[in-house]
């Protein structure tokens, strides 16, 4: 009888590294498709509708994002880092559905401060993002089972369908409201039409969830675990969107449309870094659980330094190609604001470092970053209130850059403290290959 073969450590390392690279590749592909299609949506809105239509869509995103994040409680991150499977998928899904319903009510209430047309756009954008939030929980299930391809497909379907539907409806009707109806339909297609059927096999055979009282008690417990991370993410989103609120209030919807269009030029950097952080989150979680604290620290800091390098390189690159790029994408009206892009693009690249810092903190199950979030939103509020009325859109760009710098500094200090505390309470562990890679 032949003994079963076993992989050598070197082969095992190579296999795990290839799997990790494949997973990261699928996530990057999905996020690249999402970035390209979202950017194309803004280009289409700018070309077919003008800055005012872009501004209405942007205010819809700015209003809905913090409320969706608050009600969503960053459950996907909690789900992926739940190494001991304390909660079932049904617990996450029920809590996300309840949160999405509450968020929609809040978005509808806030929308009432705008005129009827803008209010309709805000509510419809909120509905699309609520559907995306439901799909996000299914993506968390895919991520736990290593099915990154399904995540990439859902993101690509969502982005492509959104672009096609919004373009067709805006061209046929000339209405921003009808265009955003297309976004709602696309989100429903991706979340309900793709994610639900694709996850059916993963949900088959799951243990029963118990009675209503048990389910309610479990949801309350899960919400308590996730609340600190949800609050921190919400405050960070508010900080990121504060310049948009102030621009709309002080400078008007057209100015907001121009500012939002400039911001979407940097969207690719943001989404790629977000995808990379999601791809590396399971690896960082294993490092922390295995006591490989020094390795986690080195890898996290290298990723942050990469974002800083991108921010530095973005300055000369944007100065050289910013004006012709804006003219090509949006038209001559937007090209006049190329100088603002020189500040805005590096700021977004620097802010992307927070994705990697958040991933490392989540791997350490450190979900309560309220101090860093509170200081960041305070810096954003002060910068927006002081700089935008005085310097217009240039001030808005600096109101993005200043909080990004503050946030990265605070979260870097917090991560160092968390890792130092963990290293002091656990014996040093060598750098084995259990994390799926061959080096830091």
Secondary structure, DSSP 8 states (H G I E B T S, - for coil): --------HHHHHHHHHHHHHHHHHHHHHHHHHHHHHHHHHHHHHHHHT-HHHHHHHHHHHHHHHHHHHHHHTTHHHHHHT-TT--S-HHHHHHHHHHHHHHHHHHHHHHHTTS-HHHHHHHHHHHHHHHHHHHHHHHHHHHHHTT-HHHHHHHHHHHHHHHHHHHHHHHHHH--HHHHHHHHHHHHHIIIIIIIHHHTHHHHTT------HHHHHHHHHHHHHHHHHHHHHHHHHHHHHHHHHHHHHHHT-HHHHHHHHHHHHTTHHHHHHHHHHHHHHHHHHHHHHHTT-HHHHHHHHHHHHHHHHHHHHHHHHHHHHHHHHHHHHHT-HHHHTTHHHHHHHHHHHHHHTHHHHHHHHHHHTT----HHHHHHHHHHHHHHHHHHHHHHHHHHHHHHHHHHHHHHHHHHHHHHHHHHHHHHHHS------STTS-S--
